[in-house]
Amino acid sequence: MIDVAFLGADVRPAATAVVIDVLRASSTITLALASGYERVLIAGDIDAARALGAPGRVLAGEVNCARAPGFDLGNSPEETLEPRAPELVLATTNGAPAILAAAAAADEVLVASLLNFAAVCERLAGAEDVLLVCAGTDGRASIEDVYLAGRLSAALDGPRTDAAQIAEFVATAYPSARDALEASAGAVGLRREGLESDLAFCAQESIVEVVPRLSEARERIAVLTAAESGRPTAVGPGLQHES
Amino acid sequence: MIDVAFLGADVRPAATAVVIDVLRASSTITLALASGYERVLIAGDIDAARALGAPGRVLAGEVNCARAPGFDLGNSPEETLEPRAPELVLATTNGAPAILAAAAAADEVLVASLLNFAAVCERLAGAEDVLLVCAGTDGRASIEDVYLAGRLSAALDGPRTDAAQIAEFVATAYPSARDALEASAGAVGLRREGLESDLAFCAQESIVEVVPRLSEARERIAVLTAAESGRPTAVGPGLQHES
């Protein structure tokens, strides 16, 4: 069954959960791993991210879309194009709880953005129990996340829940990903901070092959590493990154 | 702001919450009050409804769409057309928690179905802070509820959240209410029990003027009475039905 949760809080048990936070956490996570960061550590807020600060780690995070005070980077995907350390620590208000909720309910957790759309589709091909988890924004469903969930649902085989069909209606309502992102409430804050370029960047489809995969969730920190598209890794969750 | 919660669990604070459980609780509540029942007492499960049994009360409820053992009625709206007592006790798995969640978050709670669509629109005219609450089915969003939320959102003035826009896409995706109801997962169980006629009945638009309104929520029981469309009652919630 292909299913959609419109909010991280609505996660249900599934074999594979795919977390979506298009603006901007899942785009940033995807690009960071594609750019060469070995691991992305997701923290639920700025303080938790700051506490993870250490040599070999770059701190990234936003406060109302702007770079958090004292942090190396904001939350713009493009800022991760040149890795400065093995690990990126990313504070994300909506993405982190969605990933942690998914980790508690699913056997495998992946992260999808438009940037890795084709790679995620390839990896999910044949999967029979997929829950597409929209992170939303502050407890509210967001158009850009539901749009991508609908695009993914439409690309997969198998029966769909009502929620998956609803997401597909949203996907067909916009002529392009860029239109969906521009129409979202999330775009307002980005424009206010002069970050319109993030909308254009995050709307690019299938420009990288990396599929971020949860390797460990511990004490409200989620650790993501790169899984190859279409080739599931043999190592189970919870072990790989500690090696 | 016009907003939509896709599940009862996602309710947020609002001046007015409108609970939607098209198949079939909100249709049954609406028709019962329109038919002459003075009050509808909503219980979260069969046992809670049975405990409310008393002279002057009719028990209605379903187990997997079929009438609950020992109950006077099932959950088909048409069964309430001829009132047999002043009060109807209705057990509903998804509607009750949605109504109780709305009661905890909103100043006023109304109940909408297609049966009273125009009356609800009339009553909401000019309202500036409306949350349309889809009850869903067992923690999953349902097409028929989101469809009606989208119809209501489209009929109201004012800015819309992303969630309200998503619901409007669902509303425009079906040529008629009947098509939306037939496409829903909820229709499967009704057909299995030979209750296809409920789909046709619940798809009728604006056949009654009654808008059910929460008058009291106590110990997981919600009490609904009829509010006139477009004419808000002067009596506040929590008092009226005890007089």
Contacts between the chains, C-beta under 8 A, distances in Angstrom:
chain1	res1	chain2	res2	distance
A	3	B	140	7.4
A	4	B	141	7.8
A	6	B	6	4.8
A	6	B	7	7.7
A	6	B	10	7.6
A	6	B	141	6.4
A	6	B	163	7.6
A	7	B	6	7.7
A	7	B	10	6.0
A	9	B	9	6.9
A	9	B	10	6.9
A	10	B	6	7.6
A	10	B	7	6.0
A	10	B	9	6.9
A	10	B	10	6.9
A	10	B	139	7.1
A	12	B	139	6.6
A	12	B	140	7.5
A	137	B	162	7.9
A	139	B	10	7.2
A	139	B	12	6.6
A	140	B	3	7.4
A	140	B	12	7.5
A	140	B	161	6.0
A	140	B	162	6.7
A	140	B	163	6.0
A	141	B	4	7.8
A	141	B	6	6.4
A	141	B	161	8.0
A	141	B	162	5.9
A	141	B	163	4.3
A	141	B	166	6.2
A	142	B	162	5.0
A	143	B	162	4.3
A	143	B	165	6.3
A	143	B	166	6.5
A	146	B	162	7.8
A	146	B	166	5.7
A	161	B	140	6.0
A	161	B	141	8.0
A	161	B	185	6.7
A	162	B	137	7.9
A	162	B	140	6.7
A	162	B	141	5.9
A	162	B	142	5.0
A	162	B	143	4.3
A	162	B	146	7.8
A	162	B	184	5.9
A	162	B	185	5.0
A	163	B	6	7.6
A	163	B	140	6.0
A	163	B	141	4.3
A	165	B	143	6.3
A	165	B	183	7.4
A	166	B	6	8.0
A	166	B	141	6.2
A	166	B	143	6.5
A	166	B	146	5.7
A	166	B	166	7.0
A	166	B	170	5.4
A	169	B	169	4.8
A	169	B	170	5.3
A	169	B	173	4.5
A	170	B	166	5.4
A	170	B	169	5.3
A	173	B	169	4.5
A	183	B	165	7.4
A	184	B	162	5.9
A	185	B	161	6.7
A	185	B	162	5.0
